[in-house]
Amino acid sequence: MARQFFAVSEVDVGRVVARLSELSGVELGGYRGSFLQNRLLRRLLVRRAGSVADYLGMLEEPGEQRAFLSDLSLGVSRFFRDAPVLRCFEEQVVPRAAGAPVLRVWSAGCASGEEPYTLSMLLREARRRGCVSRFRVLGSDIDREGLSRARAAWYGPERVREVPPALRESCFEPRGEGFRVRAEVREPVEFVRSDVTRGVPFRRLDVIFFRNVAIYLARDVLGRVHREFHRALNPGGYLVLGQAEGLAPEARGLFEAVDLGARIYRAVPAGA
Ligand SMILES: C[S@@+](CC[C@H](N)C(=O)[O-])C[C@H]1O[C@@H](n2cnc3c(N)ncnc32)[C@H](O)[C@@H]1O
C-alpha cells in the first residue's frame, strides 16, 4: 500500500490534543504547537491513518493514548551528560552552595534517572572531599514509565559505559546483563511524578537542573516555569539549563549568569 502523506493544520492539532487531554486527563496546553504537530504527524504515519478523522477514532483506544503520550516524552538521557557543565557545577556551584545544612538539588524532567544518579555520584565525591555535608537529590518527570525505570535503577552495559571507570566500579553492581546503581547512591535520591507546567513540587531548593526539557514547552509557558523556579530556589540558588537553552525573557531580571557557556545562572532577589 502506498504511504499517504498529508499536512495537519493547527485546527487538526487542536482537536486531537483536546480529545487526548479529555481522555487521558493530562494537560497538554503547555506544549509548543510545532512540537505537537510533528508528534501527531508521526502517529498518523505509524498508525497508517487515512485522515485526522480516522485517527480521532483510533485515539479512543487506551493503547493509542498511551503511545501518543509516550511519544511526547522522548525521555532520552545519559549519565554524565555534558561533562564540562558538570565540572563547572562541581567547581563553581558546589563550593558556594555547600553552606546549606542539607544541599537540595532538583532534576526537573529527569527521564529514566541518569541525571539524578549522576548528581548523587558527584555529590558523594564532594562529601568525601569534605566540600558538602548532607545532600538530597529530587528527580521529577511527567512520564510514568521513565520514572519506574529511574526507581528500578538498572541500566544496560552500553548506558553505564559513559560513567567514569572509578565511579562505575564504586557506584554500580552487576545485575543480570547490566548494572544496578548501588544502594548508597540511590538512598539520597527521591523520585516524584510532576508536570513542571502545573507548578513546582518543591521549595527551599539550592540548585535546579532543568536541562533538555524546554524543547517541549511553549515560550510563554517556559517564562512562567522559569519564574516559578526563582520562587522555589533559596536566595542565591542556582539554575542549570541545557546547552542549547537560555533563560526566558520573562525571567531575565531574576537570574544572573554564573557561567554562560555552561548555562549556569544564579537567582538574584526579585526587583534587585
Ligand atoms: C530529553 S529528557 C531530559 C532528561 C535530562 N534532564 C537530561 O538532560 O538528560 C526530557 C524529559 O522531560 C520530560 N518532560 C517533558 N515535559 C515535561 C513536563 N511538562 N514536566 C515534567 N517533565 C517533562 C520528558 O518526559 C523527558 O523525560
The ligand as an ORCA input file, in Angstrom:
! r2SCAN-3c Opt
* xyz 0 1
  C      15.298     14.723     26.933
  S      14.768     14.287     28.533
  C      15.938     15.180     29.530
  C      16.494     14.353     30.656
  C      17.597     15.037     31.459
  N      17.139     16.262     32.052
  C      18.814     15.261     30.601
  O      19.107     16.396     30.247
  O      19.492     14.279     30.277
  C      13.312     15.280     28.722
  C      12.384     14.813     29.814
  O      11.464     15.864     30.085
  C      10.246     15.271     30.449
  N       9.154     16.255     30.356
  C       8.563     16.741     29.236
  N       7.579     17.608     29.558
  C       7.567     17.656     30.918
  C       6.776     18.372     31.855
  N       5.818     19.205     31.441
  N       7.002     18.196     33.189
  C       7.994     17.357     33.603
  N       8.785     16.647     32.760
  C       8.569     16.806     31.432
  C      10.102     14.110     29.468
  O       9.189     13.153     29.945
  C      11.547     13.609     29.402
  O      11.762     12.553     30.296
*
